[in-house]
């Protein structure tokens, strides 16, 4: 979860949400009415509401990560691999919703936000930074195998928030995959989350960028589990003639997160982590903590 490559004031949240509503809601409602018209006619209760037909097809989730400053060296910023300041302590949030249009097939809207909690030379305290939204199609359970769960996204990401975090690329497109597998007759789960975004249509930012996060977890009980995740952020810069030459993206190198997950309820899951860079000498100056919070709203 990263704060981005360059910093600038952003447009308001309202514009991004309005665009999402204008694009998504009319389509979803019209599809729902068309797809379920026959169900309404045949329903035992003719007064059944549209919402009661939409609700089973709709999901709404949110994920947040709170990142605190380094344990030593600076008291206001998440560290870079060398222990210098990367970004202020911050709250990173993702809200997404998807709607079923077929078996294991969904349309989705995905929105990211960042709130800085401290300030440094590049950021102000309590600065609100919406990131460009995503609109796309989602394929679920692509492979039918016991213990295996898959989610594959194809998306468009228009630059509507006018912020440098998205590097002023006019339009980006990409894919995201999430795969997890629970080993039979064991308490061990493992998986891989990855995404890749491209902007070949012009702009000032990287030509493409993405990250991969392999992870594994061991269930200690119904409530507690160990959590380990590795993040590998990469980017291909426009100044490079080679489209396949990649360098590390923010915050500057790969890092590992080790912690404990807690199943608070069926709707709430949290985890607490200690974070370290994989390819840098270990010190308190480049060690920091974070917390994940995952909520199921619908």
C-alpha positions as semicolon CSV with decimal commas, in nm:
position;residue;x (nm);y (nm);z (nm)
1;X;0,000;0,000;0,000
2;X;0,183;0,303;-0,118
3;X;0,138;0,672;-0,113
4;X;0,245;0,731;-0,471
5;X;0,530;0,873;-0,665
6;X;0,472;1,250;-0,663
7;X;0,264;1,479;-0,450
8;X;0,009;1,747;-0,524
9;X;-0,323;1,875;-0,397
10;X;-0,611;1,665;-0,523
11;X;-0,962;1,737;-0,642
12;X;-1,246;1,671;-0,404
13;X;-1,397;1,332;-0,326
14;X;-1,734;1,446;-0,451
15;X;-1,626;1,460;-0,815
16;X;-1,492;1,106;-0,811
17;X;-1,800;0,967;-0,635
18;X;-2,035;1,157;-0,867
19;X;-1,861;1,011;-1,170
20;X;-1,887;0,663;-1,023
21;X;-2,254;0,708;-0,949
22;X;-2,329;0,853;-1,295
23;X;-2,154;0,565;-1,469
24;X;-2,236;0,268;-1,247
25;X;-2,570;0,316;-1,078
26;X;-2,795;0,374;-1,383
27;X;-2,643;0,075;-1,560
28;X;-2,669;-0,154;-1,260
29;X;-3,025;-0,052;-1,188
30;X;-3,135;-0,090;-1,549
31;X;-2,970;-0,430;-1,570
32;X;-3,124;-0,543;-1,246
33;X;-3,473;-0,437;-1,355
34;X;-3,435;-0,614;-1,691
35;X;-3,272;-0,927;-1,557
36;X;-3,521;-0,973;-1,275
37;X;-3,844;-0,859;-1,441
38;X;-3,955;-1,218;-1,492
39;X;-3,876;-1,294;-1,127
40;X;-4,104;-1,009;-1,018
41;X;-4,388;-1,138;-1,234
42;X;-4,353;-1,490;-1,099
43;X;-4,288;-1,389;-0,738
44;X;-4,538;-1,493;-0,477
45;X;-4,522;-1,139;-0,338
46;X;-4,593;-0,890;-0,623
47;X;-4,489;-0,603;-0,398
48;X;-4,132;-0,735;-0,368
49;X;-3,897;-0,435;-0,385
50;X;-3,625;-0,380;-0,640
51;X;-3,376;-0,360;-0,355
52;X;-3,463;-0,711;-0,239
53;X;-3,375;-0,830;-0,590
54;X;-3,054;-0,626;-0,616
55;X;-2,923;-0,697;-0,267
56;X;-2,828;-1,068;-0,322
57;X;-2,619;-0,965;-0,625
58;X;-2,442;-0,675;-0,456
59;X;-2,128;-0,672;-0,239
60;X;-1,965;-0,376;-0,062
61;X;-1,628;-0,404;0,115
62;X;-1,361;-0,177;0,253
63;X;-0,996;-0,230;0,344
64;X;-0,773;0,012;0,538
65;X;-0,406;0,014;0,632
66;X;-0,268;0,245;0,899
67;X;0,108;0,302;0,870
68;X;0,299;0,456;1,160
69;X;0,641;0,628;1,152
70;X;0,969;0,443;1,181
71;X;1,059;0,322;1,527
72;X;1,370;0,541;1,536
73;X;1,535;0,817;1,333
74;X;1,227;1,020;1,249
75;X;0,897;1,048;1,432
76;X;0,671;1,168;1,152
77;X;0,726;0,944;0,849
78;X;0,717;0,593;0,716
79;X;1,083;0,520;0,632
80;X;1,261;0,446;0,306
81;X;1,503;0,151;0,295
82;X;1,792;0,374;0,406
83;X;1,588;0,506;0,701
84;X;1,516;0,847;0,550
85;X;1,164;0,991;0,524
86;X;0,930;0,843;0,268
87;X;0,579;0,958;0,360
88;X;0,401;1,075;0,674
89;X;0,216;0,832;0,896
90;X;-0,099;0,772;0,696
91;X;-0,425;0,587;0,653
92;X;-0,471;0,411;0,319
93;X;-0,824;0,301;0,233
94;X;-0,992;0,105;-0,046
95;X;-1,369;0,090;-0,095
96;X;-1,511;-0,137;-0,361
97;X;-1,847;-0,268;-0,468
98;X;-1,938;-0,524;-0,731
99;X;-2,260;-0,648;-0,886
100;X;-2,334;-0,993;-1,024
101;X;-2,427;-0,997;-1,394
102;X;-2,374;-1,369;-1,449
103;X;-2,241;-1,681;-1,282
104;X;-1,905;-1,586;-1,128
105;X;-1,908;-1,263;-1,331
106;X;-1,939;-0,915;-1,179
107;X;-1,904;-0,547;-1,263
108;X;-1,709;-0,349;-1,006
109;X;-1,616;0,000;-0,890
110;X;-1,295;0,048;-0,687
111;X;-1,188;0,369;-0,511
112;X;-0,871;0,445;-0,311
113;X;-0,802;0,721;-0,059
114;X;-0,511;0,839;0,153
115;X;-0,516;1,061;0,462
116;X;-0,182;1,184;0,594
117;X;-0,164;1,197;0,974
118;X;0,164;1,385;1,010
119;X;0,355;1,627;0,790
120;X;0,699;1,634;0,632
121;X;0,870;1,829;0,352
122;X;0,634;1,687;0,089
123;X;0,301;1,660;0,275
124;X;0,078;1,852;0,510
125;X;-0,086;1,695;0,812
126;X;-0,439;1,565;0,755
127;X;-0,406;1,602;0,381
128;X;-0,678;1,413;0,196
129;X;-0,565;1,244;-0,127
130;X;-0,823;1,056;-0,337
131;X;-0,675;0,837;-0,607
132;X;-0,820;0,769;-0,948
133;X;-1,110;0,521;-0,947
134;X;-1,132;0,193;-1,131
135;X;-1,420;0,050;-1,332
136;X;-1,406;-0,303;-1,458
137;X;-1,522;-0,660;-1,481
138;X;-1,443;-0,933;-1,228
139;X;-1,417;-1,309;-1,285
140;X;-1,459;-1,531;-0,977
141;X;-1,367;-1,897;-0,919
142;X;-1,198;-1,930;-1,255
143;X;-1,065;-2,272;-1,151
144;X;-1,288;-2,527;-0,982
145;X;-1,069;-2,690;-0,721
146;X;-1,127;-2,762;-0,350
147;X;-0,967;-2,503;-0,125
148;X;-0,883;-2,271;-0,415
149;X;-1,033;-1,920;-0,438
150;X;-0,968;-1,686;-0,732
151;X;-1,069;-1,334;-0,833
152;X;-0,944;-1,177;-1,157
153;X;-1,011;-0,811;-1,246
154;X;-0,979;-0,620;-1,573
155;X;-1,018;-0,244;-1,528
156;X;-0,999;0,107;-1,671
157;X;-0,860;0,385;-1,452
158;X;-0,939;0,735;-1,589
159;X;-0,751;1,033;-1,447
160;X;-1,043;1,221;-1,291
161;X;-0,889;1,327;-0,960
162;X;-0,621;1,542;-1,130
163;X;-0,348;1,441;-0,887
164;X;0,017;1,367;-0,941
165;X;-0,014;1,040;-0,753
166;X;-0,156;0,905;-1,077
167;X;0,116;1,097;-1,264
168;X;-0,129;1,276;-1,491
169;X;-0,166;0,976;-1,719
170;X;-0,479;1,047;-1,921
171;X;-0,613;0,692;-1,902
172;X;-0,473;0,379;-1,744
173;X;-0,584;0,020;-1,776
174;X;-0,474;-0,297;-1,610
175;X;-0,551;-0,618;-1,429
176;X;-0,554;-0,745;-1,073
177;X;-0,557;-1,104;-0,951
178;X;-0,615;-1,254;-0,608
179;X;-0,555;-1,624;-0,554
180;X;-0,563;-1,815;-0,225
181;X;-0,536;-2,181;-0,140
182;X;-0,601;-2,363;0,186
183;X;-0,402;-2,684;0,208
184;X;-0,641;-2,972;0,285
185;X;-0,635;-3,110;0,639
186;X;-0,405;-2,833;0,758
187;X;-0,421;-2,488;0,915
188;X;-0,198;-2,335;0,645
189;X;-0,318;-2,100;0,371
190;X;-0,115;-1,925;0,107
191;X;-0,182;-1,697;-0,183
192;X;-0,080;-1,423;-0,421
193;X;-0,226;-1,078;-0,489
194;X;-0,089;-0,887;-0,786
195;X;-0,185;-0,596;-1,004
196;X;-0,039;-0,425;-1,307
197;X;-0,143;-0,089;-1,451
198;X;-0,043;0,049;-1,793
199;X;-0,062;0,396;-1,945
200;X;0,060;0,369;-2,302
201;X;-0,169;0,649;-2,424
202;X;0,052;0,930;-2,294
203;X;0,111;1,126;-1,979
204;X;0,402;1,216;-1,755
205;X;0,411;0,923;-1,517
206;X;0,554;0,573;-1,546
207;X;0,466;0,380;-1,859
208;X;0,347;0,100;-1,634
209;X;0,361;-0,001;-1,270
210;X;0,239;-0,272;-1,038
211;X;0,316;-0,493;-0,744
212;X;0,296;-0,850;-0,627
213;X;0,221;-0,971;-0,274
214;X;0,273;-1,341;-0,199
215;X;0,151;-1,430;0,149
216;X;0,093;-1,718;0,386
217;X;-0,107;-1,762;0,704
218;X;-0,132;-2,026;0,976
219;X;-0,455;-2,059;1,176
220;X;-0,376;-2,072;1,547
221;X;-0,744;-2,082;1,646
222;X;-1,080;-1,969;1,514
223;X;-0,989;-1,617;1,626
224;X;-0,613;-1,579;1,579
225;X;-0,375;-1,651;1,291
226;X;-0,020;-1,569;1,188
227;X;0,016;-1,337;0,888
228;X;0,317;-1,289;0,661
229;X;0,309;-1,086;0,340
230;X;0,583;-0,981;0,095
231;X;0,534;-0,670;-0,121
232;X;0,730;-0,620;-0,445
233;X;0,649;-0,280;-0,609
234;X;0,784;-0,220;-0,962
235;X;0,756;0,041;-1,237
236;X;0,868;0,101;-1,595
237;X;0,971;0,465;-1,648
238;X;0,891;0,657;-1,967
239;X;1,249;0,779;-1,998
240;X;1,357;0,420;-2,053
241;X;1,359;0,304;-2,414
242;X;1,315;-0,054;-2,298
243;X;0,950;-0,119;-2,211
244;X;1,053;-0,425;-2,012
245;X;1,309;-0,257;-1,787
246;X;1,175;-0,227;-1,434
247;X;1,295;-0,047;-1,123
248;X;1,160;-0,042;-0,769
249;X;0,853;0,172;-0,715
250;X;0,762;0,358;-0,393
251;X;0,862;0,320;-0,118
252;X;1,186;0,214;-0,284
253;X;1,226;-0,161;-0,238
254;X;1,049;-0,484;-0,147
255;X;0,943;-0,534;0,214
256;X;0,794;-0,800;0,440
257;X;0,511;-0,768;0,694
258;X;0,488;-1,014;0,984
259;X;0,202;-1,009;1,230
260;X;-0,110;-1,154;1,389
261;X;-0,460;-1,156;1,239
262;X;-0,778;-1,142;1,448
263;X;-1,125;-1,254;1,336
264;X;-1,332;-1,005;1,533
265;X;-1,658;-1,117;1,371
266;X;-1,788;-1,243;1,037
267;X;-1,784;-0,884;0,914
268;X;-1,461;-0,754;1,075
269;X;-1,102;-0,875;1,043
270;X;-0,792;-0,691;1,170
271;X;-0,418;-0,762;1,170
272;X;-0,114;-0,601;1,333
273;X;0,227;-0,602;1,161
274;X;0,595;-0,521;1,203
275;X;0,744;-0,419;0,867
276;X;1,101;-0,453;0,737
277;X;1,274;-0,412;0,401
278;X;1,399;-0,732;0,240
279;X;1,713;-0,593;0,076
280;X;1,835;-0,340;0,332
281;X;2,037;-0,381;0,654
282;X;1,792;-0,424;0,942
283;X;1,771;-0,130;1,183
284;X;1,513;0,055;1,392
285;X;1,543;0,344;1,141
286;X;1,381;0,142;0,862
287;X;1,139;-0,061;1,075
288;X;0,779;0,046;1,121
289;X;0,440;-0,095;1,222
290;X;0,103;-0,109;1,048
291;X;-0,251;-0,230;1,101
292;X;-0,498;-0,376;0,852
293;X;-0,875;-0,352;0,890
294;X;-1,112;-0,537;0,656
295;X;-1,487;-0,474;0,677
296;X;-1,774;-0,652;0,502
297;X;-2,052;-0,395;0,467
298;X;-2,276;-0,592;0,231
